């Protein structure tokens, strides 16, 4: 099976957020830092729908897991 790698822009589109590079950088600046013990999908800034989508993507699709993990790391730096 061939692996497929998603980009931040695609994840932000899925979450219904602006996905241009400027908007992604602004999101990271505004929302960071996320506490190390807070799972990304439980961060207080998600809507219930966004949090559920993250849970589903992590549980069901390994292709999305990598970009979600990268977002989690970026928010903790």
N, CA, C and O atoms as a DFTB+ gen file, in Angstrom:
308 C
 N C O
     1  1       0.839      -1.178       0.000
     2  2       0.000       0.000       0.000
     3  2       0.881       1.237       0.000
     4  3       1.843       1.332       0.761
     5  1       0.542       2.173      -0.855
     6  2       1.320       3.398      -0.962
     7  2       0.850       4.408       0.082
     8  3      -0.350       4.613       0.264
     9  1       1.800       5.031       0.759
    10  2       1.466       6.031       1.762
    11  2       1.141       7.358       1.077
    12  3       1.731       7.697       0.052
    13  1       0.214       8.090       1.644
    14  2      -0.151       9.401       1.136
    15  2       0.038      10.386       2.272
    16  3      -0.413      10.147       3.393
    17  1       0.703      11.489       1.985
    18  2       1.001      12.460       3.024
    19  2       0.213      13.736       2.788
    20  3       0.290      14.333       1.714
    21  1      -0.537      14.148       3.785
    22  2      -1.344      15.361       3.703
    23  2      -0.521      16.558       4.173
    24  3       0.426      16.416       4.947
    25  1      -0.892      17.701       3.703
    26  2      -0.243      18.961       4.085
    27  2      -1.108      19.699       5.102
    28  3      -2.293      19.405       5.257
    29  1      -0.493      20.667       5.795
    30  2      -1.242      21.505       6.730
    31  2      -2.430      22.155       6.020
    32  3      -3.519      22.250       6.585
    33  1      -2.220      22.599       4.788
    34  2      -3.308      23.270       4.076
    35  2      -4.522      22.355       3.949
    36  3      -5.655      22.806       4.114
    37  1      -4.302      21.101       3.662
    38  2      -5.407      20.147       3.529
    39  2      -6.104      19.905       4.870
    40  3      -7.331      19.816       4.932
    41  1      -5.318      19.799       5.937
    42  2      -5.907      19.595       7.261
    43  2      -6.730      20.811       7.664
    44  3      -7.833      20.664       8.189
    45  1      -6.212      22.000       7.426
    46  2      -6.947      23.212       7.769
    47  2      -8.230      23.302       6.945
    48  3      -9.261      23.734       7.460
    49  1      -8.181      22.902       5.676
    50  2      -9.401      22.839       4.863
    51  2     -10.417      21.898       5.497
    52  3     -11.596      22.235       5.601
    53  1      -9.967      20.722       5.921
    54  2     -10.857      19.744       6.551
    55  2     -11.493      20.308       7.820
    56  3     -12.644      20.006       8.136
    57  1     -10.736      21.123       8.537
    58  2     -11.217      21.699       9.788
    59  2     -12.060      22.955       9.571
    60  3     -12.586      23.527      10.526
    61  1     -12.185      23.383       8.314
    62  2     -12.971      24.573       8.015
    63  2     -12.273      25.864       8.390
    64  3     -12.922      26.877       8.652
    65  1     -10.949      25.826       8.415
    66  2     -10.148      26.991       8.770
    67  2      -9.476      27.555       7.524
    68  3      -9.261      26.824       6.556
    69  1      -9.138      28.852       7.533
    70  2      -8.372      29.402       6.419
    71  2      -7.073      28.611       6.256
    72  3      -6.397      28.305       7.238
    73  1      -6.735      28.286       5.018
    74  2      -5.614      27.368       4.808
    75  2      -4.455      27.951       4.017
    76  3      -3.571      27.220       3.570
    77  1      -4.460      29.263       3.844
    78  2      -3.306      29.870       3.179
    79  2      -2.153      29.953       4.183
    80  3      -2.388      29.958       5.392
    81  1      -0.912      30.017       3.696
    82  2       0.244      30.007       4.609
    83  2       0.200      31.101       5.677
    84  3       0.573      30.852       6.823
    85  1      -0.250      32.308       5.323
    86  2      -0.311      33.395       6.298
    87  2      -1.286      33.042       7.423
    88  3      -0.981      33.246       8.598
    89  1      -2.463      32.511       7.063
    90  2      -3.477      32.158       8.067
    91  2      -3.024      31.009       8.958
    92  3      -3.295      31.005      10.159
    93  1      -2.339      30.040       8.375
    94  2      -1.820      28.920       9.175
    95  2      -0.782      29.420      10.175
    96  3      -0.800      29.029      11.342
    97  1       0.122      30.285       9.716
    98  2       1.142      30.841      10.620
    99  2       0.487      31.651      11.733
   100  3       0.911      31.572      12.886
   101  1      -0.537      32.427      11.401
   102  2      -1.241      33.217      12.414
   103  2      -1.938      32.304      13.418
   104  3      -1.909      32.578      14.618
   105  1      -2.559      31.230      12.954
   106  2      -3.207      30.269      13.846
   107  2      -2.189      29.696      14.831
   108  3      -2.454      29.630      16.032
   109  1      -1.042      29.287      14.333
   110  2      -0.012      28.708      15.201
   111  2       0.469      29.723      16.230
   112  3       0.661      29.377      17.396
   113  1       0.666      30.974      15.814
   114  2       1.099      32.022      16.752
   115  2       0.042      32.280      17.817
   116  3       0.366      32.436      18.994
   117  1      -1.223      32.324      17.406
   118  2      -2.312      32.668      18.326
   119  2      -2.637      31.540      19.306
   120  3      -2.984      31.804      20.457
   121  1      -2.529      30.307      18.869
   122  2      -2.984      29.175      19.686
   123  2      -1.877      28.532      20.521
   124  3      -2.169      27.863      21.513
   125  1      -0.639      28.717      20.146
   126  2       0.479      28.120      20.875
   127  2       0.774      28.939      22.124
   128  3       0.471      30.132      22.138
   129  1       1.330      28.380      23.134
   130  2       1.680      26.966      23.242
   131  2       0.534      26.145      23.815
   132  3      -0.231      26.612      24.659
   133  1       0.441      24.944      23.348
   134  2      -0.516      23.975      23.866
   135  2       0.195      23.169      24.946
   136  3       1.316      22.701      24.744
   137  1      -0.450      23.011      26.074
   138  2       0.161      22.282      27.195
   139  2       0.570      20.874      26.762
   140  3      -0.164      20.211      26.029
   141  1       1.742      20.419      27.213
   142  2       2.246      19.113      26.802
   143  2       1.318      17.947      27.138
   144  3       1.337      16.928      26.449
   145  1       0.511      18.083      28.181
   146  2      -0.352      16.980      28.588
   147  2      -1.760      17.057      27.992
   148  3      -2.619      16.243      28.331
   149  1      -2.001      18.025      27.109
   150  2      -3.305      18.168      26.468
   151  2      -3.279      17.520      25.085
   152  3      -2.538      17.969      24.211
   153  1      -4.074      16.476      24.876
   154  2      -4.156      15.912      23.528
   155  2      -4.668      16.975      22.559
   156  3      -5.536      17.773      22.913
   157  1      -4.143      16.989      21.362
   158  2      -4.506      18.014      20.394
   159  2      -6.014      18.117      20.225
   160  3      -6.556      19.222      20.203
   161  1      -6.698      16.992      20.107
   162  2      -8.134      17.015      19.863
   163  2      -8.935      17.529      21.060
   164  3     -10.135      17.771      20.935
   165  1      -8.292      17.699      22.212
   166  2      -8.956      18.240      23.398
   167  2      -8.570      19.688      23.682
   168  3      -8.935      20.239      24.720
   169  1      -7.839      20.295      22.770
   170  2      -7.446      21.699      22.954
   171  2      -8.696      22.575      23.030
   172  3      -9.672      22.319      22.325
   173  1      -8.676      23.595      23.872
   174  2      -9.880      24.397      24.101
   175  2     -10.303      25.265      22.915
   176  3     -11.420      25.783      22.906
   177  1      -9.450      25.432      21.936
   178  2      -9.783      26.332      20.829
   179  2     -10.557      25.660      19.695
   180  3     -10.992      26.350      18.773
   181  1     -10.744      24.341      19.731
   182  2     -11.522      23.669      18.693
   183  2     -13.006      23.777      18.983
   184  3     -13.425      23.818      20.140
   185  1     -13.790      23.824      17.928
   186  2     -15.233      23.675      18.089
   187  2     -15.487      22.189      18.339
   188  3     -14.613      21.370      18.054
   189  1     -16.647      21.822      18.859
   190  2     -16.934      20.394      19.034
   191  2     -16.810      19.607      17.717
   192  3     -16.332      18.473      17.713
   193  1     -17.232      20.199      16.631
   194  2     -17.154      19.529      15.324
   195  2     -15.698      19.311      14.916
   196  3     -15.348      18.237      14.426
   197  1     -14.855      20.310      15.110
   198  2     -13.436      20.168      14.764
   199  2     -12.761      19.113      15.637
   200  3     -11.976      18.305      15.139
   201  1     -13.056      19.117      16.916
   202  2     -12.466      18.133      17.826
   203  2     -12.875      16.720      17.426
   204  3     -12.052      15.805      17.433
   205  1     -14.139      16.546      17.079
   206  2     -14.615      15.225      16.666
   207  2     -13.952      14.791      15.358
   208  3     -13.593      13.623      15.203
   209  1     -13.790      15.712      14.429
   210  2     -13.115      15.384      13.170
   211  2     -11.688      14.920      13.437
   212  3     -11.243      13.928      12.860
   213  1     -10.971      15.622      14.298
   214  2      -9.603      15.204      14.625
   215  2      -9.594      13.806      15.240
   216  3      -8.748      12.982      14.894
   217  1     -10.523      13.537      16.143
   218  2     -10.611      12.201      16.755
   219  2     -10.851      11.136      15.687
   220  3     -10.215      10.082      15.694
   221  1     -11.764      11.419      14.780
   222  2     -12.084      10.460      13.722
   223  2     -10.891      10.240      12.794
   224  3     -10.569       9.103      12.449
   225  1     -10.243      11.322      12.393
   226  2      -9.100      11.183      11.489
   227  2      -7.976      10.383      12.141
   228  3      -7.333       9.563      11.486
   229  1      -7.741      10.619      13.415
   230  2      -6.699       9.873      14.123
   231  2      -7.064       8.402      14.276
   232  3      -6.203       7.529      14.165
   233  1      -8.325       8.133      14.528
   234  2      -8.762       6.758      14.771
   235  2      -8.890       5.936      13.496
   236  3      -8.646       4.730      13.502
   237  1      -9.270       6.583      12.412
   238  2      -9.631       5.843      11.213
   239  2      -8.612       5.882      10.080
   240  3      -8.612       4.989       9.233
   241  1      -7.759       6.872      10.040
   242  2      -6.954       7.054       8.839
   243  2      -5.520       7.434       9.176
   244  3      -5.234       8.580       9.524
   245  1      -4.632       6.470       9.069
   246  2      -3.228       6.717       9.380
   247  2      -2.611       7.779       8.474
   248  3      -1.641       8.433       8.858
   249  1      -3.168       7.956       7.269
   250  2      -2.647       8.993       6.377
   251  2      -2.739      10.379       7.001
   252  3      -1.871      11.222       6.771
   253  1      -3.767      10.617       7.776
   254  2      -3.948      11.918       8.422
   255  2      -3.147      12.035       9.714
   256  3      -2.856      13.146      10.158
   257  1      -2.790      10.925      10.315
   258  2      -2.117      10.957      11.616
   259  2      -0.824      11.750      11.585
   260  3      -0.518      12.476      12.532
   261  1      -0.062      11.619      10.506
   262  2       1.226      12.317      10.447
   263  2       1.060      13.831      10.476
   264  3       1.752      14.514      11.231
   265  1       0.163      14.357       9.673
   266  2      -0.012      15.810       9.640
   267  2      -0.644      16.314      10.935
   268  3      -0.338      17.421      11.378
   269  1      -1.520      15.520      11.547
   270  2      -2.093      15.902      12.841
   271  2      -0.998      15.919      13.905
   272  3      -0.969      16.819      14.744
   273  1      -0.110      14.948      13.881
   274  2       1.016      14.935      14.824
   275  2       1.931      16.138      14.599
   276  3       2.432      16.728      15.556
   277  1       2.147      16.496      13.347
   278  2       2.989      17.675      13.053
   279  2       2.331      18.949      13.565
   280  3       3.008      19.834      14.088
   281  1       1.003      19.044      13.415
   282  2       0.299      20.206      13.947
   283  2       0.418      20.249      15.468
   284  3       0.646      21.312      16.045
   285  1       0.265      19.108      16.108
   286  2       0.398      19.043      17.556
   287  2       1.777      19.521      18.001
   288  3       1.892      20.301      18.946
   289  1       2.810      19.060      17.329
   290  2       4.170      19.492      17.656
   291  2       4.362      20.976      17.428
   292  3       4.970      21.659      18.253
   293  1       3.851      21.482      16.320
   294  2       4.004      22.913      16.017
   295  2       3.334      23.783      17.075
   296  3       3.820      24.870      17.386
   297  1       2.243      23.318      17.616
   298  2       1.539      24.090      18.643
   299  2       2.217      24.010      20.007
   300  3       1.876      24.775      20.909
   301  1       3.148      23.117      20.166
   302  2       3.848      22.960      21.449
   303  2       5.231      23.604      21.438
   304  3       5.897      23.656      22.472
   305  1       5.660      24.086      20.297
   306  2       7.004      24.705      20.202
   307  2       6.989      26.135      20.670
   308  3       8.025      26.799      20.657
